[in-house]
Amino acid sequence: MVQIVPEATPNPNALKFTLDRPSTEQRSETFRAGSDSGDSPLGASIFALPGVTNVFMTSNFVSVTKEDEEAWDALAPAVVEAIRAHFGEQ
């Protein structure tokens, strides 16, 4: 099972999700409004979550930024679920 550790960042609207494996095969990937996340199934699934404004993936972590009015209480578990689904774990 993929190990996922959510961590706070200095930005209250961003969380870092550290993984026990690479989140991308690329150097890094960033998705924000107007960018094409079609080449990254994981990036696309996280970016599609309500309130997500930015997804940054590199080596062993994914950083997710949300809109001010979204609550991490609901969004963080959805991000974890998207990561688990990406790695074939439901």
Secondary structure, DSSP 4 states (H G I P E B T S, - for coil): ---EEEEE-SSTTEEEEEESS-S-SSSEEEEETTS--TT-HHHHHHHTSTTEEEEEEETTEEEEEE-TTS-HHHHHHHHHHHHHHHTT--
